[in-house]
Amino acid sequence: MDIKIAIGKRIKLLRNEIGISQEELADRAGIDRTYITSVECGRRNISIVNIEKIAKALDVTLSRLFDFSIE
């Protein structure tokens, strides 16, 4: 699987687990909502800086964010 798609699916899964919208995740991370949409759809080559912002906004460690065995 393409890494952009895999990380997008993982972010969406974690976001849904805590019951927040894309808009709320974007607000928490200080990122535009359309950027979150693009990331979750696998259309965006996300930077490590934004990965860290999203992980913090989801209140997860980077290792949990990248744990693709949990789906």
A tleap script that builds the chain and sets N, CA, C and O, in Angstrom:
source leaprc.protein.ff14SB
mol = sequence {
  NMET ASP ILE LYS ILE ALA ILE GLY LYS ARG
  ILE LYS LEU LEU ARG ASN GLU ILE GLY ILE
  SER GLN GLU GLU LEU ALA ASP ARG ALA GLY
  ILE ASP ARG THR TYR ILE THR SER VAL GLU
  CYS GLY ARG ARG ASN ILE SER ILE VAL ASN
  ILE GLU LYS ILE ALA LYS ALA LEU ASP VAL
  THR LEU SER ARG LEU PHE ASP PHE SER ILE
  CGLU
}
set mol.1.N position { 0.840 -1.179 0.000 }
set mol.1.CA position { 0.000 0.000 0.000 }
set mol.1.C position { 0.885 1.243 0.000 }
set mol.1.O position { 1.946 1.260 0.625 }
set mol.2.N position { 0.455 2.251 -0.685 }
set mol.2.CA position { 1.140 3.541 -0.724 }
set mol.2.C position { 1.165 4.147 0.676 }
set mol.2.O position { 0.150 4.139 1.373 }
set mol.3.N position { 2.315 4.671 1.090 }
set mol.3.CA position { 2.459 5.224 2.438 }
set mol.3.C position { 1.528 6.410 2.665 }
set mol.3.O position { 1.037 6.594 3.779 }
set mol.4.N position { 1.274 7.216 1.638 }
set mol.4.CA position { 0.365 8.356 1.801 }
set mol.4.C position { -1.048 7.880 2.110 }
set mol.4.O position { -1.741 8.478 2.934 }
set mol.5.N position { -1.471 6.822 1.462 }
set mol.5.CA position { -2.801 6.261 1.726 }
set mol.5.C position { -2.839 5.624 3.112 }
set mol.5.O position { -3.812 5.785 3.848 }
set mol.6.N position { -1.777 4.899 3.466 }
set mol.6.CA position { -1.727 4.219 4.763 }
set mol.6.C position { -1.775 5.215 5.914 }
set mol.6.O position { -2.525 5.011 6.869 }
set mol.7.N position { -0.998 6.281 5.843 }
set mol.7.CA position { -0.996 7.252 6.943 }
set mol.7.C position { -2.322 8.005 6.983 }
set mol.7.O position { -2.818 8.333 8.061 }
set mol.8.N position { -2.891 8.277 5.826 }
set mol.8.CA position { -4.195 8.941 5.779 }
set mol.8.C position { -5.282 8.113 6.436 }
set mol.8.O position { -6.098 8.636 7.195 }
set mol.9.N position { -5.291 6.816 6.142 }
set mol.9.CA position { -6.276 5.925 6.759 }
set mol.9.C position { -6.064 5.843 8.271 }
set mol.9.O position { -7.022 5.794 9.043 }
set mol.10.N position { -4.807 5.830 8.673 }
set mol.10.CA position { -4.489 5.730 10.104 }
set mol.10.C position { -4.953 6.981 10.843 }
set mol.10.O position { -5.533 6.891 11.926 }
set mol.11.N position { -4.698 8.147 10.255 }
set mol.11.CA position { -5.142 9.397 10.876 }
set mol.11.C position { -6.660 9.432 10.985 }
set mol.11.O position { -7.205 9.823 12.017 }
set mol.12.N position { -7.333 9.027 9.927 }
set mol.12.CA position { -8.796 9.011 9.948 }
set mol.12.C position { -9.315 8.056 11.027 }
set mol.12.O position { -10.251 8.390 11.753 }
set mol.13.N position { -8.714 6.885 11.131 }
set mol.13.CA position { -9.114 5.909 12.142 }
set mol.13.C position { -8.952 6.480 13.546 }
set mol.13.O position { -9.862 6.387 14.370 }
set mol.14.N position { -7.796 7.070 13.813 }
set mol.14.CA position { -7.542 7.630 15.141 }
set mol.14.C position { -8.467 8.817 15.431 }
set mol.14.O position { -8.931 8.988 16.559 }
set mol.15.N position { -8.727 9.625 14.417 }
set mol.15.CA position { -9.643 10.761 14.576 }
set mol.15.C position { -11.044 10.266 14.915 }
set mol.15.O position { -11.701 10.799 15.809 }
set mol.16.N position { -11.490 9.249 14.199 }
set mol.16.CA position { -12.825 8.699 14.457 }
set mol.16.C position { -12.909 8.033 15.830 }
set mol.16.O position { -13.959 8.073 16.471 }
set mol.17.N position { -11.820 7.426 16.283 }
set mol.17.CA position { -11.804 6.800 17.618 }
set mol.17.C position { -12.099 7.800 18.716 }
set mol.17.O position { -12.766 7.471 19.697 }
set mol.18.N position { -11.604 9.033 18.557 }
set mol.18.CA position { -11.847 10.033 19.602 }
set mol.18.C position { -13.056 10.908 19.287 }
set mol.18.O position { -13.406 11.805 20.054 }
set mol.19.N position { -13.687 10.633 18.150 }
set mol.19.CA position { -14.958 11.279 17.835 }
set mol.19.C position { -14.881 12.753 17.485 }
set mol.19.O position { -15.745 13.536 17.879 }
set mol.20.N position { -13.852 13.129 16.748 }
set mol.20.CA position { -13.762 14.525 16.328 }
set mol.20.C position { -13.840 14.633 14.809 }
set mol.20.O position { -13.523 13.688 14.087 }
set mol.21.N position { -14.257 15.775 14.350 }
set mol.21.CA position { -14.375 16.035 12.909 }
set mol.21.C position { -13.013 16.421 12.333 }
set mol.21.O position { -12.064 16.696 13.067 }
set mol.22.N position { -12.943 16.434 11.014 }
set mol.22.CA position { -11.739 16.919 10.351 }
set mol.22.C position { -11.474 18.367 10.738 }
set mol.22.O position { -10.329 18.771 10.937 }
set mol.23.N position { -12.537 19.134 10.841 }
set mol.23.CA position { -12.397 20.543 11.203 }
set mol.23.C position { -11.802 20.706 12.601 }
set mol.23.O position { -10.932 21.550 12.815 }
set mol.24.N position { -12.271 19.903 13.544 }
set mol.24.CA position { -11.729 19.995 14.897 }
set mol.24.C position { -10.277 19.548 14.940 }
set mol.24.O position { -9.461 20.161 15.628 }
set mol.25.N position { -9.945 18.490 14.214 }
set mol.25.CA position { -8.558 18.038 14.149 }
set mol.25.C position { -7.677 19.141 13.561 }
set mol.25.O position { -6.592 19.421 14.071 }
set mol.26.N position { -8.150 19.754 12.498 }
set mol.26.CA position { -7.403 20.843 11.865 }
set mol.26.C position { -7.189 21.993 12.843 }
set mol.26.O position { -6.089 22.540 12.925 }
set mol.27.N position { -8.228 22.361 13.581 }
set mol.27.CA position { -8.111 23.437 14.576 }
set mol.27.C position { -7.094 23.083 15.654 }
set mol.27.O position { -6.258 23.908 16.023 }
set mol.28.N position { -7.168 21.866 16.150 }
set mol.28.CA position { -6.235 21.426 17.200 }
set mol.28.C position { -4.791 21.432 16.712 }
set mol.28.O position { -3.868 21.754 17.460 }
set mol.29.N position { -4.611 21.066 15.426 }
set mol.29.CA position { -3.262 20.950 14.864 }
set mol.29.C position { -2.749 22.260 14.273 }
set mol.29.O position { -1.562 22.379 13.969 }
set mol.30.N position { -3.632 23.239 14.109 }
set mol.30.CA position { -3.226 24.487 13.482 }
set mol.30.C position { -2.969 24.333 11.997 }
set mol.30.O position { -2.082 24.971 11.429 }
set mol.31.N position { -3.769 23.468 11.377 }
set mol.31.CA position { -3.644 23.150 9.949 }
set mol.31.C position { -5.006 23.383 9.298 }
set mol.31.O position { -6.039 23.218 9.947 }
set mol.32.N position { -5.016 23.761 8.036 }
set mol.32.CA position { -6.271 23.976 7.312 }
set mol.32.C position { -7.046 22.665 7.167 }
set mol.32.O position { -6.454 21.604 6.967 }
set mol.33.N position { -8.375 22.748 7.268 }
set mol.33.CA position { -9.210 21.554 7.152 }
set mol.33.C position { -9.047 20.864 5.811 }
set mol.33.O position { -9.072 19.635 5.746 }
set mol.34.N position { -8.882 21.618 4.752 }
set mol.34.CA position { -8.731 20.995 3.426 }
set mol.34.C position { -7.437 20.190 3.334 }
set mol.34.O position { -7.350 19.219 2.583 }
set mol.35.N position { -6.431 20.608 4.109 }
set mol.35.CA position { -5.175 19.852 4.168 }
set mol.35.C position { -5.426 18.495 4.826 }
set mol.35.O position { -4.948 17.470 4.341 }
set mol.36.N position { -6.177 18.489 5.931 }
set mol.36.CA position { -6.512 17.230 6.612 }
set mol.36.C position { -7.271 16.310 5.665 }
set mol.36.O position { -6.997 15.111 5.612 }
set mol.37.N position { -8.217 16.859 4.924 }
set mol.37.CA position { -8.974 16.063 3.954 }
set mol.37.C position { -8.039 15.421 2.939 }
set mol.37.O position { -8.154 14.231 2.649 }
set mol.38.N position { -7.123 16.198 2.406 }
set mol.38.CA position { -6.170 15.687 1.415 }
set mol.38.C position { -5.277 14.601 2.003 }
set mol.38.O position { -4.970 13.612 1.337 }
set mol.39.N position { -4.861 14.788 3.254 }
set mol.39.CA position { -4.021 13.787 3.915 }
set mol.39.C position { -4.798 12.488 4.099 }
set mol.39.O position { -4.302 11.410 3.771 }
set mol.40.N position { -6.015 12.593 4.623 }
set mol.40.CA position { -6.817 11.384 4.873 }
set mol.40.C position { -7.155 10.643 3.584 }
set mol.40.O position { -7.351 9.427 3.603 }
set mol.41.N position { -7.223 11.350 2.481 }
set mol.41.CA position { -7.518 10.715 1.186 }
set mol.41.C position { -6.260 10.213 0.494 }
set mol.41.O position { -6.343 9.598 -0.570 }
set mol.42.N position { -5.094 10.466 1.085 }
set mol.42.CA position { -3.841 9.995 0.505 }
set mol.42.C position { -3.357 10.818 -0.667 }
set mol.42.O position { -2.536 10.350 -1.455 }
set mol.43.N position { -3.854 12.040 -0.795 }
set mol.43.CA position { -3.456 12.895 -1.916 }
set mol.43.C position { -2.324 13.849 -1.550 }
set mol.43.O position { -1.790 14.534 -2.422 }
set mol.44.N position { -1.958 13.900 -0.293 }
set mol.44.CA position { -0.979 14.883 0.172 }
set mol.44.C position { 0.276 14.163 0.659 }
set mol.44.O position { 0.193 13.184 1.400 }
set mol.45.N position { 1.429 14.653 0.238 }
set mol.45.CA position { 2.699 14.145 0.753 }
set mol.45.C position { 3.017 14.951 2.009 }
set mol.45.O position { 3.634 16.014 1.938 }
set mol.46.N position { 2.598 14.444 3.133 }
set mol.46.CA position { 2.621 15.172 4.401 }
set mol.46.C position { 4.046 15.275 4.952 }
set mol.46.O position { 4.821 14.321 4.897 }
set mol.47.N position { 4.364 16.444 5.477 }
set mol.47.CA position { 5.697 16.657 6.049 }
set mol.47.C position { 5.768 16.075 7.458 }
set mol.47.O position { 4.747 15.863 8.112 }
set mol.48.N position { 6.975 15.827 7.904 }
set mol.48.CA position { 7.166 15.294 9.251 }
set mol.48.C position { 6.704 16.299 10.301 }
set mol.48.O position { 6.230 15.906 11.366 }
set mol.49.N position { 6.838 17.587 10.012 }
set mol.49.CA position { 6.376 18.627 10.933 }
set mol.49.C position { 4.860 18.528 11.109 }
set mol.49.O position { 4.358 18.596 12.231 }
set mol.50.N position { 4.138 18.370 10.010 }
set mol.50.CA position { 2.678 18.254 10.104 }
set mol.50.C position { 2.249 16.916 10.691 }
set mol.50.O position { 1.207 16.839 11.343 }
set mol.51.N position { 3.022 15.872 10.476 }
set mol.51.CA position { 2.735 14.588 11.117 }
set mol.51.C position { 2.795 14.760 12.635 }
set mol.51.O position { 1.934 14.261 13.360 }
set mol.52.N position { 3.818 15.468 13.105 }
set mol.52.CA position { 3.939 15.694 14.543 }
set mol.52.C position { 2.772 16.530 15.073 }
set mol.52.O position { 2.236 16.228 16.139 }
set mol.53.N position { 2.373 17.572 14.347 }
set mol.53.CA position { 1.238 18.403 14.766 }
set mol.53.C position { -0.037 17.576 14.866 }
set mol.53.O position { -0.804 17.721 15.818 }
set mol.54.N position { -0.259 16.716 13.889 }
set mol.54.CA position { -1.457 15.877 13.871 }
set mol.54.C position { -1.420 14.866 15.013 }
set mol.54.O position { -2.436 14.639 15.671 }
set mol.55.N position { -0.267 14.260 15.253 }
set mol.55.CA position { -0.142 13.308 16.360 }
set mol.55.C position { -0.463 13.991 17.686 }
set mol.55.O position { -1.190 13.439 18.512 }
set mol.56.N position { 0.072 15.180 17.888 }
set mol.56.CA position { -0.217 15.915 19.125 }
set mol.56.C position { -1.703 16.253 19.218 }
set mol.56.O position { -2.298 16.150 20.290 }
set mol.57.N position { -2.300 16.655 18.100 }
set mol.57.CA position { -3.723 16.995 18.090 }
set mol.57.C position { -4.592 15.778 18.388 }
set mol.57.O position { -5.664 15.906 18.980 }
set mol.58.N position { -4.131 14.607 17.982 }
set mol.58.CA position { -4.848 13.358 18.258 }
set mol.58.C position { -4.494 12.794 19.635 }
set mol.58.O position { -5.103 11.827 20.093 }
set mol.59.N position { -3.504 13.408 20.290 }
set mol.59.CA position { -3.006 12.962 21.592 }
set mol.59.C position { -2.480 11.529 21.533 }
set mol.59.O position { -2.788 10.699 22.389 }
set mol.60.N position { -1.673 11.260 20.491 }
set mol.60.CA position { -1.037 9.953 20.342 }
set mol.60.C position { 0.461 10.157 20.103 }
set mol.60.O position { 0.895 11.213 19.644 }
set mol.61.N position { 1.228 9.134 20.423 }
set mol.61.CA position { 2.656 9.169 20.128 }
set mol.61.C position { 2.863 8.926 18.639 }
set mol.61.O position { 1.982 8.410 17.952 }
set mol.62.N position { 4.035 9.305 18.156 }
set mol.62.CA position { 4.350 9.024 16.756 }
set mol.62.C position { 4.372 7.522 16.501 }
set mol.62.O position { 3.958 7.070 15.433 }
set mol.63.N position { 4.846 6.754 17.461 }
set mol.63.CA position { 4.866 5.300 17.260 }
set mol.63.C position { 3.452 4.732 17.143 }
set mol.63.O position { 3.218 3.816 16.355 }
set mol.64.N position { 2.517 5.263 17.912 }
set mol.64.CA position { 1.127 4.793 17.778 }
set mol.64.C position { 0.535 5.222 16.445 }
set mol.64.O position { -0.198 4.464 15.810 }
set mol.65.N position { 0.856 6.444 16.021 }
set mol.65.CA position { 0.356 6.921 14.733 }
set mol.65.C position { 0.833 6.023 13.597 }
set mol.65.O position { 0.094 5.773 12.645 }
set mol.66.N position { 2.070 5.540 13.700 }
set mol.66.CA position { 2.636 4.705 12.643 }
set mol.66.C position { 2.460 3.206 12.885 }
set mol.66.O position { 3.050 2.397 12.169 }
set mol.67.N position { 1.673 2.829 13.864 }
set mol.67.CA position { 1.422 1.405 14.120 }
set mol.67.C position { 0.306 0.920 13.207 }
set mol.67.O position { -0.866 0.931 13.582 }
set mol.68.N position { 0.677 0.499 12.020 }
set mol.68.CA position { -0.296 0.073 11.017 }
set mol.68.C position { -0.877 -1.308 11.293 }
set mol.68.O position { -1.788 -1.745 10.591 }
set mol.69.N position { -0.358 -2.003 12.312 }
set mol.69.CA position { -0.900 -3.324 12.656 }
set mol.69.C position { -2.233 -3.196 13.385 }
set mol.69.O position { -2.982 -4.169 13.479 }
set mol.70.N position { -2.538 -2.007 13.903 }
set mol.70.CA position { -3.792 -1.763 14.620 }
set mol.70.C position { -4.765 -1.087 13.688 }
set mol.70.O position { -4.717 0.132 13.521 }
set mol.71.N position { -5.645 -1.851 13.080 }
set mol.71.CA position { -6.631 -1.244 12.181 }
set mol.71.C position { -7.950 -1.897 12.302 }
set mol.71.O position { -8.896 -1.509 11.616 }
savepdb mol mol.pdb
quit
